């Protein structure tokens, strides 16, 4: 199987437009999820075990490690379901 050439990898303006539209829809859906999470008091999101919060005298540091992994796994499964043949 031959490798694709550089020109075969370039997206057309129509494909770029579709990609940007899909990204915008995904961002809007994520915003809706966060709005509903606040309304229905889903307070565990961002406070899972493994989400680190350090507060010092003059600074605070928050790293939502477990939440990021959970969101990554969920999005990976959704993308896998959409793109499988």
Secondary structure, DSSP 8 states (H G I E B T S, - for coil): -----HHHH---HHHHHHHHHHHHHHHHHHHHHHHHHHHTT-TTTT-STTEEEEE-SS-EEEEEHHHHHHHHHHHHHHHHHHH--
